[in-house]
Protein backbone atom coordinates (compact mmCIF):
# COMPACT_ATOMS: atom_id res chain seq x y z
CA UNK A 1 0.00 0.00 0.00
CA UNK A 2 1.23 3.50 -0.85
CA UNK A 3 -0.03 6.63 0.87
CA UNK A 4 0.78 9.78 -1.05
CA UNK A 5 0.20 13.54 -0.87
CA UNK A 6 -3.35 13.16 -2.16
CA UNK A 7 -4.13 10.99 0.85
CA UNK A 8 -2.62 13.23 3.53
CA UNK A 9 -5.91 13.54 5.38
CA UNK A 10 -6.18 9.78 6.01
CA UNK A 11 -5.77 8.84 9.64
CA UNK A 12 -5.05 5.29 10.66
CA UNK A 13 -3.11 3.33 13.22
CA UNK A 14 0.27 2.20 11.93
CA UNK A 15 -0.34 -1.27 13.37
CA UNK A 16 -2.98 -1.82 10.67
CA UNK A 17 -0.42 -1.16 7.93
CA UNK A 18 2.38 -3.54 8.84
CA UNK A 19 3.14 -4.33 5.18
CA UNK A 20 3.41 -0.68 4.14
CA UNK A 21 6.48 -0.16 1.94
CA UNK A 22 6.24 3.53 1.03
CA UNK A 23 5.44 6.29 3.52
CA UNK A 24 5.12 9.50 1.51
CA UNK A 25 3.68 12.62 3.10
CA UNK A 26 5.71 15.29 1.32
CA UNK A 27 4.47 18.86 1.84
CA UNK A 28 1.40 17.83 3.85
CA UNK A 29 1.70 20.38 6.66
CA UNK A 30 2.49 17.67 9.20
CA UNK A 31 3.82 18.90 12.51
CA UNK A 32 5.29 17.49 15.66
CA UNK A 33 7.52 14.47 16.21
CA UNK A 34 6.88 11.13 14.53
CA UNK A 35 5.00 8.70 16.69
CA UNK A 36 7.00 5.71 17.99
CA UNK A 37 4.29 3.38 16.64
CA UNK A 38 5.82 3.91 13.18
CA UNK A 39 8.63 1.59 14.29
CA UNK A 40 6.25 -1.31 13.68
CA UNK A 41 6.38 -0.65 9.92
CA UNK A 42 9.35 -2.92 9.32
CA UNK A 43 8.57 -3.29 5.58
CA UNK A 44 9.21 0.38 4.82
CA UNK A 45 11.58 0.97 1.93
CA UNK A 46 10.77 4.66 1.34
CA UNK A 47 10.31 7.40 3.94
CA UNK A 48 9.47 10.69 2.25
CA UNK A 49 8.38 13.38 4.70
CA UNK A 50 10.08 16.42 3.19
CA UNK A 51 8.61 19.91 3.49
CA UNK A 52 6.80 19.36 6.77
CA UNK A 53 7.28 20.95 10.19
CA UNK A 54 8.32 17.99 12.31
CA UNK A 55 10.44 20.17 14.65
CA UNK A 56 11.93 17.05 16.19
CA UNK A 57 14.98 14.81 16.22
CA UNK A 58 15.47 12.13 13.58
CA UNK A 59 13.98 9.07 15.27
CA UNK A 60 16.53 6.42 16.29
CA UNK A 61 14.08 3.72 15.24
CA UNK A 62 14.75 4.53 11.56
CA UNK A 63 17.83 2.34 12.05
CA UNK A 64 15.56 -0.70 12.45
CA UNK A 65 14.18 -0.42 8.91
CA UNK A 66 16.45 -2.89 7.10
CA UNK A 67 14.80 -2.41 3.67
CA UNK A 68 15.16 1.37 3.43
CA UNK A 69 16.21 2.61 0.02
CA UNK A 70 15.05 6.24 0.33
CA UNK A 71 15.09 8.71 3.24
CA UNK A 72 13.78 12.16 2.29
CA UNK A 73 13.59 14.47 5.29
CA UNK A 74 14.54 17.75 3.64
CA UNK A 75 13.04 20.97 5.05
CA UNK A 76 11.42 19.28 8.06
CA UNK A 77 12.87 21.55 10.75
CA UNK A 78 14.78 18.62 12.20
CA UNK A 79 16.74 19.44 15.35
CA UNK A 80 19.57 18.01 17.38
CA UNK A 81 22.43 15.75 16.47
CA UNK A 82 21.92 13.37 13.58
CA UNK A 83 21.88 9.74 14.82
CA UNK A 84 24.41 8.02 12.56
CA UNK A 85 22.97 4.59 13.27
CA UNK A 86 20.10 5.57 10.96
CA UNK A 87 22.55 5.06 8.08
CA UNK A 88 23.00 1.35 8.75
CA UNK A 89 20.73 -0.12 6.04
CA UNK A 90 23.03 -1.21 3.24
CA UNK A 91 20.16 -0.91 0.76
CA UNK A 92 20.00 2.90 1.14
CA UNK A 93 20.17 4.67 -2.24
CA UNK A 94 18.90 8.20 -1.58
CA UNK A 95 19.57 10.26 1.54
CA UNK A 96 18.12 13.78 1.69
CA UNK A 97 18.44 15.66 4.97
CA UNK A 98 18.78 19.08 3.32
CA UNK A 99 17.62 22.42 4.71
CA UNK A 100 17.31 21.51 8.38
CA UNK A 101 19.34 24.37 9.83
CA UNK A 102 19.12 23.01 13.37
CA UNK A 103 20.38 19.54 12.44
CA UNK A 104 23.98 19.36 13.58
CA UNK A 105 26.91 17.27 14.63
CA UNK A 106 29.96 15.64 13.19
CA UNK A 107 29.60 12.77 10.77
CA UNK A 108 32.06 9.92 11.32
CA UNK A 109 34.54 9.45 8.46
CA UNK A 110 33.55 5.81 7.85
CA UNK A 111 29.77 6.22 8.06
CA UNK A 112 29.17 5.62 4.33
CA UNK A 113 31.62 2.73 4.07
CA UNK A 114 29.01 -0.05 4.06
CA UNK A 115 26.35 1.77 2.03
CA UNK A 116 27.67 1.04 -1.43
CA UNK A 117 24.29 1.53 -3.15
CA UNK A 118 24.06 5.26 -2.40
CA UNK A 119 23.45 7.29 -5.54
CA UNK A 120 22.42 10.63 -3.99
CA UNK A 121 23.46 12.30 -0.73
CA UNK A 122 22.08 15.74 0.13
CA UNK A 123 23.20 17.15 3.48
CA UNK A 124 23.13 20.76 2.29
CA UNK A 125 21.97 23.72 4.41
CA UNK A 126 22.39 22.17 7.84
CA UNK A 127 24.78 22.77 10.71
CA UNK A 128 27.11 19.78 10.28
CA UNK A 129 30.72 20.41 11.20
CA UNK A 130 34.04 18.63 11.41
CA UNK A 131 35.61 16.87 8.47
CA UNK A 132 33.72 15.73 5.40
CA UNK A 133 33.35 11.94 5.77
CA UNK A 134 36.08 10.42 3.59
CA UNK A 135 33.97 7.30 3.01
CA UNK A 136 31.59 9.45 0.96
CA UNK A 137 34.19 9.67 -1.78
CA UNK A 138 34.64 5.91 -2.01
CA UNK A 139 31.07 5.27 -3.14
CA UNK A 140 31.19 3.66 -6.58
CA UNK A 141 27.56 4.42 -7.55
CA UNK A 142 27.19 7.95 -6.19
CA UNK A 143 25.95 10.50 -8.73
CA UNK A 144 25.15 13.47 -6.51
CA UNK A 145 26.85 14.84 -3.40
CA UNK A 146 25.40 18.03 -1.92
CA UNK A 147 27.16 19.32 1.21
CA UNK A 148 26.77 23.08 0.76
CA UNK A 149 26.07 25.57 3.53
CA UNK A 150 27.39 23.62 6.51
CA UNK A 151 30.47 24.07 8.66
CA UNK A 152 32.61 21.27 7.25
CA UNK A 153 36.32 22.04 7.51
CA UNK A 154 38.97 20.01 5.72
CA UNK A 155 41.59 19.94 2.99
CA UNK A 156 40.02 19.08 -0.36
CA UNK A 157 42.85 17.17 -1.97
CA UNK A 158 42.58 14.34 0.56
CA UNK A 159 39.23 13.14 -0.70
CA UNK A 160 38.77 13.03 -4.44
CA UNK A 161 38.80 9.50 -5.83
CA UNK A 162 39.20 8.75 -9.55
CA UNK A 163 36.69 5.90 -9.24
CA UNK A 164 33.83 8.40 -8.87
CA UNK A 165 33.04 7.99 -12.56
CA UNK A 166 29.26 8.38 -12.13
CA UNK A 167 29.46 11.60 -10.08
CA UNK A 168 27.76 14.42 -11.97
CA UNK A 169 27.01 16.88 -9.13
CA UNK A 170 29.38 17.88 -6.34
CA UNK A 171 28.42 20.92 -4.26
CA UNK A 172 30.75 21.79 -1.40
CA UNK A 173 30.08 25.54 -1.44
CA UNK A 174 29.81 27.67 1.69
CA UNK A 175 31.89 25.47 3.99
CA UNK A 176 35.33 25.99 5.56
CA UNK A 177 37.41 24.10 3.04
CA UNK A 178 41.10 24.53 2.19
CA UNK A 179 43.43 23.47 -0.53
CA UNK A 180 43.14 23.10 -4.25
CA UNK A 181 40.49 21.16 -6.05
CA UNK A 182 42.18 18.05 -7.44
URURZI-V765129 format. One record per run of one state. SS is the DSSP state (alpha for helix, beta for strand, coil for the rest). FROM is the first residue (numbers start at 1). LEN is the number of residues. If there is no record, write none. Layout:
SS_FROM_LEN, SS_FROM_LEN
//
This chain:
coil_1_1, beta_2_2, coil_4_1, alpha_5_3, coil_8_6, alpha_14_4, coil_18_4, beta_22_3, coil_25_6, beta_31_1, coil_32_4, alpha_36_5, coil_41_5, beta_46_3, coil_49_4, beta_53_1, coil_54_6, alpha_60_5, coil_65_5, beta_70_3, coil_73_6, beta_79_3, coil_82_2, alpha_84_5, coil_89_5, beta_94_3, coil_97_5, beta_102_5, coil_107_13, beta_120_3, coil_123_4, beta_127_4, coil_131_3, alpha_134_5, coil_139_5, beta_144_3, coil_147_4, beta_151_5, alpha_156_3, coil_159_10, beta_169_3, coil_172_4, beta_176_3, coil_179_4
//
